């Protein structure tokens, strides 16, 4: 990712937060060629403001992340999109650790029982993260089943016909 794209995404998010009455900095870090971590500096916020910006179970943070990704990928050709992860108060890092633990538990259960494992309710972004985390398990397969809001990630010892992703 170019330095100008880094500054543009962080500056854009800072401007959005400023329009919300929240003056702070957004620190940008490139994670991979087309993936950037944008961390909102919560130091200027009261604990109540930080929690409100997170939202219940990260929903407001998810919305901010969606806006950044939509804005910066709107005119990009498919396959050339950038991924932006917006972090606040360590929420994404903590949730990633929780998803890793969930994945380990599911792998152990499927290997022990030989039966599929159905994860509890997860947001689409978290299902995608688990798909990615579990993609290294060559003998196991992931797919999503059902329609929102009753859509669940499944880890299976065998491939399903026409698996759905997300």
N, CA, C and O of each residue as an XYZ file, in Angstrom:
664
protein
N       0.850     -1.171      0.000
C       0.000      0.000      0.000
C       0.890      1.225      0.000
O       1.933      1.231      0.653
N       0.505      2.238     -0.704
C       1.345      3.416     -0.801
C       1.217      4.289      0.434
O       0.216      4.232      1.149
N       2.233      5.092      0.676
C       2.222      6.008      1.813
C       1.045      6.976      1.700
O       0.417      7.293      2.710
N       0.734      7.451      0.491
C      -0.370      8.393      0.329
C      -1.700      7.756      0.678
O      -2.565      8.416      1.254
N      -1.888      6.463      0.335
C      -3.128      5.772      0.707
C      -3.222      5.646      2.219
O      -4.305      5.773      2.788
N      -2.074      5.393      2.880
C      -2.049      5.297      4.335
C      -2.517      6.601      4.958
O      -3.394      6.610      5.822
N      -1.925      7.701      4.512
C      -2.282      9.001      5.075
C      -3.713      9.369      4.738
O      -4.413      9.961      5.559
N      -4.148      9.027      3.550
C      -5.501      9.368      3.134
C      -6.552      8.653      3.978
O      -7.515      9.283      4.413
N      -6.391      7.369      4.217
C      -7.380      6.625      5.008
C      -7.408      7.108      6.449
O      -8.486      7.313      7.008
N      -6.254      7.293      7.057
C      -6.230      7.748      8.443
C      -6.756      9.177      8.552
O      -7.500      9.492      9.481
N      -6.375     10.047      7.606
C      -6.862     11.430      7.619
C      -8.375     11.474      7.410
O      -9.075     12.261      8.047
N      -8.869     10.625      6.516
C     -10.311     10.584      6.252
C     -11.068     10.170      7.509
O     -12.090     10.770      7.844
N     -10.574      9.146      8.208
C     -11.231      8.694      9.434
C     -11.132      9.754     10.522
O     -12.090      9.958     11.267
N      -9.986     10.436     10.629
C      -9.864     11.537     11.597
C     -10.906     12.613     11.313
O     -11.529     13.133     12.239
N     -11.103     12.953     10.024
C     -12.091     13.964      9.631
C     -13.502     13.501      9.986
O     -14.302     14.287     10.494
N     -13.811     12.243      9.726
C     -15.127     11.706     10.074
C     -15.363     11.808     11.583
O     -16.428     12.243     12.020
N     -14.384     11.412     12.362
C     -14.506     11.498     13.824
C     -14.649     12.947     14.275
O     -15.406     13.241     15.200
N     -13.920     13.855     13.622
C     -14.023     15.277     13.938
C     -15.435     15.788     13.676
O     -15.975     16.566     14.463
N     -16.027     15.350     12.576
C     -17.410     15.741     12.267
C     -18.391     15.209     13.315
O     -19.485     15.747     13.482
N     -17.987     14.152     14.014
C     -18.795     13.596     15.100
C     -18.498     14.303     16.425
O     -19.070     13.955     17.458
N     -17.603     15.293     16.394
C     -17.240     16.021     17.594
C     -16.151     15.342     18.404
O     -15.972     15.648     19.582
N     -15.420     14.420     17.783
C     -14.377     13.669     18.475
C     -13.023     13.996     17.857
O     -12.697     13.504     16.777
N     -12.248     14.811     18.525
C     -10.930     15.195     18.036
C      -9.898     14.197     18.545
O      -9.678     14.077     19.750
N      -9.274     13.490     17.627
C      -8.257     12.507     17.975
C      -7.394     12.214     16.763
O      -7.615     12.753     15.679
N      -6.417     11.359     16.962
C      -5.560     10.909     15.866
C      -5.913      9.473     15.503
O      -6.416      8.709     16.327
N      -5.639      9.128     14.261
C      -5.784      7.754     13.800
C      -4.412      7.316     13.306
O      -3.861      7.903     12.374
N      -3.874      6.291     13.930
C      -2.556      5.778     13.573
C      -2.726      4.648     12.569
O      -3.516      3.731     12.790
N      -1.986      4.712     11.466
C      -2.108      3.725     10.391
C      -0.880      2.839     10.342
O       0.248      3.300     10.519
N      -1.116      1.561     10.099
C      -0.023      0.600      9.950
C      -0.398     -0.382      8.844
O      -1.493     -0.944      8.850
N       0.514     -0.586      7.896
C       0.289     -1.559      6.836
C       0.541     -2.950      7.391
O       1.598     -3.209      7.967
N      -0.427     -3.851      7.222
C      -0.281     -5.234      7.674
C       0.163     -6.142      6.541
O       0.925     -7.084      6.760
N      -0.303     -5.868      5.343
C       0.027     -6.655      4.152
C      -0.116     -5.710      2.959
O      -0.439     -4.534      3.123
N       0.128     -6.236      1.762
C       0.069     -5.387      0.573
C      -1.219     -4.578      0.483
O      -1.175     -3.381      0.200
N      -2.331     -5.193      0.714
C      -3.614     -4.508      0.571
C      -4.433     -4.549      1.855
O      -5.660     -4.633      1.806
N      -3.766     -4.490      2.997
C      -4.477     -4.515      4.273
C      -3.842     -3.499      5.207
O      -2.626     -3.479      5.396
N      -4.675     -2.667      5.780
C      -4.185     -1.620      6.659
C      -4.949     -1.611      7.977
O      -6.167     -1.782      8.011
N      -4.215     -1.410      9.044
C      -4.742     -1.325     10.407
C      -4.832      0.150     10.760
O      -3.821      0.851     10.723
N      -6.019      0.635     11.101
C      -6.234      2.027     11.493
C      -6.669      2.039     12.953
O      -7.768      1.595     13.285
N      -5.803      2.547     13.819
C      -6.110      2.537     15.247
C      -6.480      3.934     15.720
O      -5.696      4.878     15.616
N      -7.687      4.038     16.239
C      -8.174      5.306     16.771
C      -7.569      5.506     18.156
O      -7.705      4.649     19.030
N      -6.904      6.638     18.352
C      -6.316      6.968     19.645
C      -7.447      7.367     20.588
O      -8.071      8.412     20.403
N      -7.711      6.542     21.596
C      -8.818      6.780     22.527
C      -8.406      7.624     23.723
O      -9.244      7.933     24.571
N      -7.138      8.005     23.812
C      -6.657      8.762     24.965
C      -7.455     10.046     25.214
O      -7.726     10.367     26.371
N      -7.841     10.793     24.170
C      -8.605     12.022     24.439
C     -10.046     11.779     24.899
O     -10.722     12.724     25.306
N     -10.524     10.551     24.843
C     -11.928     10.268     25.145
C     -12.125      9.853     26.596
O     -11.234      9.279     27.221
N     -13.293     10.150     27.111
C     -13.695      9.597     28.402
C     -14.023      8.123     28.180
O     -14.270      7.713     27.046
N     -14.029      7.318     29.250
C     -14.418      5.908     29.065
C     -15.799      5.757     28.432
O     -16.030      4.840     27.643
N     -16.715      6.661     28.781
C     -18.070      6.585     28.219
C     -18.074      6.841     26.715
O     -18.788      6.173     25.968
N     -17.276      7.808     26.277
C     -17.194      8.110     24.838
C     -16.560      6.926     24.105
O     -17.031      6.531     23.038
N     -15.503      6.365     24.671
C     -14.852      5.213     24.052
C     -15.805      4.047     23.898
O     -15.847      3.407     22.847
N     -16.573      3.768     24.946
C     -17.541      2.665     24.882
C     -18.659      2.958     23.882
O     -19.116      2.056     23.180
N     -19.095      4.206     23.816
C     -20.138      4.573     22.849
C     -19.615      4.429     21.424
O     -20.347      3.995     20.534
N     -18.349      4.793     21.204
C     -17.766      4.671     19.876
C     -17.570      3.211     19.476
O     -17.641      2.866     18.297
N     -17.325      2.362     20.465
C     -17.275      0.919     20.193
C     -18.660      0.403     19.834
O     -18.822     -0.328     18.857
N     -19.651      0.782     20.619
C     -21.004      0.277     20.443
C     -21.135     -1.097     21.056
O     -20.140     -1.731     21.407
N     -22.370     -1.556     21.184
C     -22.629     -2.870     21.758
C     -21.968     -3.939     20.894
O     -22.247     -4.035     19.698
N     -21.097     -4.738     21.495
C     -20.372     -5.809     20.814
C     -19.627     -5.322     19.566
O     -19.448     -6.076     18.609
N     -19.197     -4.057     19.586
C     -18.405     -3.526     18.479
C     -19.199     -3.063     17.274
O     -18.620     -2.852     16.208
N     -20.508     -2.900     17.409
C     -21.326     -2.575     16.235
C     -21.024     -1.199     15.650
O     -21.025     -1.038     14.430
N     -20.766     -0.204     16.500
C     -20.444      1.124     15.975
C     -19.072      1.105     15.314
O     -18.883      1.709     14.258
N     -18.124      0.421     15.924
C     -16.796      0.275     15.324
C     -16.897     -0.444     13.982
O     -16.218     -0.070     13.026
N     -17.740     -1.472     13.904
C     -17.976     -2.174     12.634
C     -18.516     -1.209     11.580
O     -18.129     -1.279     10.413
N     -19.404     -0.315     11.990
C     -19.981      0.645     11.050
C     -18.927      1.608     10.532
O     -18.900      1.916      9.340
N     -18.056      2.089     11.418
C     -16.964      2.961     10.990
C     -16.046      2.221     10.007
O     -15.627      2.782      8.994
N     -15.744      0.975     10.317
C     -14.893      0.171      9.444
C     -15.557     -0.026      8.087
O     -14.897      0.054      7.051
N     -16.855     -0.283      8.092
C     -17.602     -0.440      6.848
C     -17.530      0.837      6.006
O     -17.331      0.768      4.793
N     -17.689      1.996      6.642
C     -17.623      3.264      5.916
C     -16.251      3.476      5.284
O     -16.159      3.883      4.126
N     -15.190      3.205      6.031
C     -13.828      3.364      5.499
C     -13.631      2.428      4.309
O     -13.153      2.853      3.257
N     -13.996      1.153      4.472
C     -13.805      0.186      3.393
C     -14.635      0.530      2.166
O     -14.160      0.396      1.038
N     -15.857      0.966      2.374
C     -16.716      1.326      1.251
C     -16.173      2.550      0.525
O     -16.087      2.565     -0.703
N     -15.808      3.569      1.285
C     -15.308      4.806      0.679
C     -14.051      4.554     -0.158
O     -13.946      5.042     -1.283
N     -13.110      3.803      0.382
C     -11.831      3.636     -0.299
C     -11.807      2.510     -1.323
O     -10.811      2.338     -2.027
N     -12.882      1.745     -1.417
C     -12.927      0.667     -2.409
C     -14.007      0.883     -3.462
O     -14.186      0.050     -4.351
N     -14.713      1.977     -3.365
C     -15.859      2.231     -4.237
C     -15.532      2.111     -5.723
O     -16.291      1.496     -6.472
N     -14.428      2.681     -6.152
C     -14.083      2.680     -7.578
C     -12.957      1.714     -7.926
O     -12.420      1.771     -9.032
N     -12.596      0.842     -7.018
C     -11.510     -0.114     -7.287
C     -12.068     -1.332     -8.011
O     -13.161     -1.801     -7.694
N     -11.319     -1.842     -8.982
C     -11.742     -3.067     -9.675
C     -11.758     -4.250     -8.702
O     -10.973     -4.298     -7.755
N     -12.646     -5.185     -8.945
C     -12.718     -6.377     -8.095
C     -11.360     -7.072     -8.081
O     -10.703     -7.211     -9.113
N     -10.962     -7.500     -6.903
C      -9.679     -8.159     -6.730
C      -8.551     -7.193     -6.407
O      -7.446     -7.625     -6.077
N      -8.810     -5.900     -6.495
C      -7.785     -4.898     -6.187
C      -8.182     -4.035     -4.992
O      -7.625     -2.957     -4.789
N      -9.138     -4.506     -4.208
C      -9.601     -3.747     -3.065
C      -8.575     -3.770     -1.949
O      -7.767     -4.693     -1.849
N      -8.614     -2.746     -1.113
C      -7.829     -2.705      0.114
C      -8.748     -3.134      1.245
O      -9.961     -2.935      1.183
N      -8.163     -3.722      2.275
C      -8.920     -4.064      3.478
C      -8.446     -3.138      4.588
O      -7.247     -3.023      4.846
N      -9.382     -2.491      5.231
C      -9.066     -1.606      6.347
C      -9.697     -2.178      7.605
O     -10.894     -2.465      7.633
N      -8.900     -2.340      8.633
C      -9.398     -2.775      9.932
C      -9.293     -1.591     10.877
O      -8.213     -1.028     11.059
N     -10.403     -1.217     11.473
C     -10.427     -0.092     12.397
C     -10.448     -0.641     13.822
O     -11.325     -1.422     14.191
N      -9.465     -0.215     14.613
C      -9.268     -0.689     15.990
C      -9.523      0.439     16.971
O      -9.207      1.598     16.703
N     -10.098      0.085     18.109
C     -10.321      1.028     19.201
C     -10.283      0.263     20.511
O     -10.945     -0.764     20.660
N      -9.511      0.763     21.450
C      -9.432      0.209     22.811
C      -9.055     -1.277     22.832
O      -9.421     -1.989     23.767
N      -8.335     -1.749     21.820
C      -7.911     -3.143     21.782
C      -9.026     -4.129     21.469
O      -8.843     -5.337     21.616
N     -10.183     -3.625     21.040
C     -11.341     -4.496     20.794
C     -11.060     -5.544     19.723
O     -11.324     -6.727     19.938
N     -10.528     -5.130     18.573
C     -10.283     -6.080     17.475
C      -9.248     -7.131     17.873
O      -9.418     -8.316     17.587
N      -8.177     -6.694     18.530
C      -7.130     -7.637     18.939
C      -7.691     -8.663     19.927
O      -7.408     -9.856     19.811
N      -8.482     -8.202     20.893
C      -9.080     -9.113     21.874
C     -10.057    -10.072     21.199
O     -10.071    -11.265     21.500
N     -10.868     -9.550     20.291
C     -11.843    -10.407     19.604
C     -11.130    -11.434     18.717
O     -11.591    -12.568     18.592
N     -10.012    -11.043     18.106
C      -9.249    -11.983     17.287
C      -8.736    -13.138     18.153
O      -8.787    -14.297     17.740
N      -8.243    -12.819     19.349
C      -7.791    -13.882     20.263
C      -8.955    -14.809     20.629
O      -8.778    -16.025     20.709
N     -10.135    -14.241     20.849
C     -11.316    -15.058     21.154
C     -11.673    -15.962     19.975
O     -12.013    -17.130     20.169
N     -11.599    -15.430     18.759
C     -11.907    -16.238     17.574
C     -10.890    -17.363     17.392
O     -11.256    -18.468     16.991
N      -9.614    -17.088     17.684
C      -8.593    -18.143     17.610
C      -8.910    -19.266     18.592
O      -8.772    -20.441     18.254
N      -9.332    -18.916     19.800
C      -9.707    -19.914     20.804
C     -10.923    -20.707     20.345
O     -10.969    -21.928     20.500
N     -11.913    -20.008     19.776
C     -13.104    -20.696     19.259
C     -12.715    -21.676     18.156
O     -13.234    -22.791     18.103
N     -11.801    -21.262     17.275
C     -11.362    -22.127     16.179
C     -10.670    -23.374     16.719
O     -10.929    -24.482     16.249
N      -9.796    -23.198     17.701
C      -9.098    -24.343     18.304
C     -10.086    -25.318     18.933
O      -9.948    -26.532     18.782
N     -11.081    -24.789     19.638
C     -12.104    -25.626     20.262
C     -12.881    -26.411     19.210
O     -13.140    -27.603     19.381
N     -13.250    -25.739     18.126
C     -14.028    -26.383     17.064
C     -13.215    -27.475     16.373
O     -13.736    -28.560     16.115
N     -11.950    -27.203     16.072
C     -11.090    -28.197     15.414
C     -10.971    -29.432     16.295
O     -11.093    -30.557     15.811
N     -10.735    -29.228     17.580
C     -10.612    -30.362     18.503
C     -11.910    -31.164     18.547
O     -11.881    -32.394     18.556
N     -13.049    -30.471     18.576
C     -14.341    -31.163     18.642
C     -14.590    -31.986     17.384
O     -15.023    -33.134     17.479
N     -14.322    -31.420     16.204
C     -14.560    -32.138     14.946
C     -13.630    -33.343     14.834
O     -14.046    -34.420     14.408
N     -12.384    -33.156     15.216
C     -11.440    -34.277     15.140
C     -11.786    -35.376     16.136
O     -11.577    -36.555     15.850
N     -12.305    -35.014     17.282
C     -12.661    -36.000     18.308
C     -13.935    -36.753     17.954
O     -13.997    -37.975     18.087
N     -14.958    -36.018     17.500
C     -16.269    -36.630     17.270
C     -16.498    -37.067     15.828
O     -17.309    -37.957     15.572
N     -15.785    -36.445     14.882
C     -16.041    -36.728     13.474
C     -17.317    -36.065     12.972
O     -17.736    -36.296     11.837
N     -17.941    -35.235     13.821
C     -19.185    -34.543     13.466
C     -18.899    -33.071     13.191
O     -17.902    -32.523     13.662
N     -19.783    -32.438     12.424
C     -19.599    -31.023     12.159
C     -19.816    -30.210     13.433
O     -20.520    -30.634     14.350
N     -19.204    -29.050     13.466
C     -19.302    -28.124     14.591
C     -19.948    -26.853     14.068
O     -19.471    -26.273     13.093
N     -21.031    -26.413     14.704
C     -21.724    -25.201     14.299
C     -21.406    -24.110     15.322
O     -21.706    -24.247     16.508
N     -20.803    -23.041     14.848
C     -20.469    -21.917     15.721
C     -21.743    -21.169     16.080
O     -22.722    -21.198     15.335
N     -21.722    -20.503     17.220
C     -22.844    -19.658     17.618
C     -22.966    -18.462     16.682
O     -22.214    -18.335     15.717
N     -23.912    -17.600     16.977
C     -24.160    -16.435     16.138
C     -22.918    -15.553     16.059
O     -22.321    -15.208     17.079
N     -22.541    -15.194     14.839
C     -21.398    -14.325     14.577
C     -21.781    -13.321     13.503
O     -22.623    -13.601     12.651
N     -21.160    -12.156     13.549
C     -21.350    -11.181     12.480
C     -20.611    -11.687     11.236
O     -19.698    -12.506     11.343
N     -21.002    -11.206     10.080
C     -20.414    -11.658      8.809
C     -18.892    -11.498      8.805
O     -18.180    -12.388      8.339
N     -18.396    -10.392      9.311
C     -16.940    -10.164      9.328
C     -16.239    -11.213     10.188
O     -15.141    -11.658      9.852
N     -16.858    -11.604     11.281
C     -16.254    -12.621     12.145
C     -16.318    -14.003     11.499
O     -15.400    -14.805     11.667
N     -17.386    -14.287     10.766
C     -17.448    -15.552     10.029
C     -16.324    -15.601      9.001
O     -15.664    -16.628      8.845
N     -16.106    -14.482      8.295
C     -15.013    -14.421      7.314
C     -13.663    -14.630      7.992
O     -12.808    -15.339      7.461
N     -13.464    -14.022      9.154
C     -12.210    -14.207      9.879
C     -12.005    -15.669     10.245
O     -10.907    -16.202     10.085
N     -13.059    -16.325     10.736
C     -12.937    -17.743     11.092
C     -12.699    -18.605      9.861
O     -11.917    -19.555      9.920
N     -13.355    -18.295      8.748
C     -13.072    -19.014      7.487
C     -11.579    -18.935      7.205
O     -10.944    -19.940      6.886
N     -11.023    -17.730      7.325
C      -9.604    -17.523      7.031
C      -8.719    -18.254      8.046
O      -7.753    -18.913      7.659
N      -9.034    -18.146      9.317
C      -8.253    -18.813     10.362
C      -8.236    -20.321     10.130
O      -7.197    -20.965     10.270
N      -9.389    -20.877      9.774
C      -9.527    -22.329      9.619
C      -9.096    -22.833      8.240
O      -9.087    -24.042      8.006
N      -8.744    -21.938      7.334
C      -8.392    -22.358      5.982
C      -7.132    -23.232      5.942
O      -6.921    -23.961      4.973
N      -6.308    -23.166      6.968
C      -5.095    -23.993      6.991
C      -5.374    -25.442      7.404
O      -4.494    -26.296      7.301
N      -6.578    -25.717      7.864
C      -6.960    -27.085      8.251
C      -7.354    -27.845      6.989
O      -8.511    -27.809      6.571
N      -6.397    -28.525      6.392
C      -6.617    -29.133      5.074
C      -7.636    -30.267      5.079
O      -8.265    -30.517      4.051
N      -7.821    -30.960      6.199
C      -8.792    -32.073      6.212
C     -10.186    -31.615      6.650
O     -11.131    -32.404      6.638
N     -10.313    -30.348      7.036
C     -11.590    -29.823      7.509
C     -12.057    -28.704      6.585
O     -11.251    -28.056      5.917
N     -13.357    -28.490      6.557
C     -13.948    -27.528      5.638
C     -14.876    -26.588      6.385
O     -15.560    -26.996      7.324
N     -14.901    -25.315      5.963
C     -15.833    -24.356      6.546
C     -16.806    -23.889      5.482
O     -16.476    -23.801      4.300
N     -18.006    -23.595      5.930
C     -19.019    -22.988      5.078
C     -20.057    -22.351      5.982
O     -20.142    -22.673      7.167
N     -20.841    -21.449      5.423
C     -21.912    -20.822      6.186
C     -23.231    -21.428      5.765
O     -23.433    -21.792      4.606
N     -24.122    -21.526      6.733
C     -25.427    -22.138      6.497
C     -26.503    -21.195      7.015
O     -26.359    -20.585      8.075
N     -27.580    -21.088      6.253
C     -28.714    -20.279      6.693
C     -28.700    -18.885      6.101
O     -27.795    -18.512      5.354
N     -29.713    -18.132      6.448
C     -29.876    -16.750      5.985
C     -29.822    -15.831      7.199
O     -30.234    -16.203      8.298
N     -29.300    -14.610      6.976
C     -29.258    -13.624      8.063
C     -30.676    -13.406      8.569
O     -31.601    -13.385      7.758
N     -30.888    -13.246      9.840
C     -29.904    -13.223     10.921
C     -29.602    -14.617     11.491
O     -28.886    -14.734     12.486
N     -30.126    -15.639     10.886
C     -29.899    -17.016     11.346
C     -28.854    -17.697     10.464
O     -29.096    -18.787      9.945
N     -27.714    -17.070     10.294
C     -26.641    -17.610      9.458
C     -25.501    -18.025     10.372
O     -25.066    -17.250     11.223
N     -25.018    -19.244     10.196
C     -24.019    -19.800     11.094
C     -22.848    -20.378     10.309
O     -23.016    -20.884      9.200
N     -21.671    -20.295     10.895
C     -20.485    -20.903     10.331
C     -20.423    -22.349     10.789
O     -20.696    -22.658     11.949
N     -20.058    -23.241      9.856
C     -19.977    -24.667     10.149
C     -18.560    -25.140      9.812
O     -18.006    -24.791      8.769
N     -17.986    -25.940     10.717
C     -16.721    -26.621     10.460
C     -17.056    -28.089     10.324
O     -17.657    -28.686     11.217
N     -16.662    -28.669      9.200
C     -17.076    -30.026      8.889
C     -15.876    -30.890      8.504
O     -14.900    -30.399      7.937
N     -15.965    -32.201      8.823
C     -14.889    -33.107      8.395
C     -14.976    -33.450      6.914
O     -14.068    -34.079      6.371
N     -16.061    -33.044      6.254
C     -16.212    -33.330      4.828
C     -16.788    -32.116      4.114
O     -17.513    -31.315      4.704
N     -16.456    -31.998      2.846
C     -16.945    -30.863      2.058
C     -18.432    -31.027      1.798
O     -18.919    -32.123      1.520
N     -19.136    -29.918      1.894
C     -20.569    -29.895      1.564
C     -20.726    -29.565      0.092
O     -19.845    -28.944     -0.502
N     -21.831    -29.970     -0.499
C     -22.105    -29.598     -1.875
C     -22.389    -28.094     -1.938
O     -23.185    -27.575     -1.156
N     -21.743    -27.409     -2.860
C     -21.928    -25.964     -3.073
C     -21.878    -25.171     -1.780
O     -22.881    -24.554     -1.419
N     -20.751    -25.156     -1.058
C     -20.674    -24.379      0.180
C     -20.813    -22.895     -0.083
O     -20.358    -22.385     -1.107
N     -21.449    -22.205      0.856
C     -21.623    -20.758      0.769
C     -20.575    -20.104      1.647
O     -20.319    -20.565      2.759
N     -19.969    -19.039      1.160
C     -18.960    -18.322      1.941
C     -19.560    -17.061      2.526
O     -20.481    -16.486      1.947
N     -19.048    -16.623      3.673
C     -19.298    -15.381      4.404
C     -20.058    -15.577      5.659
O     -20.335    -14.611      6.370
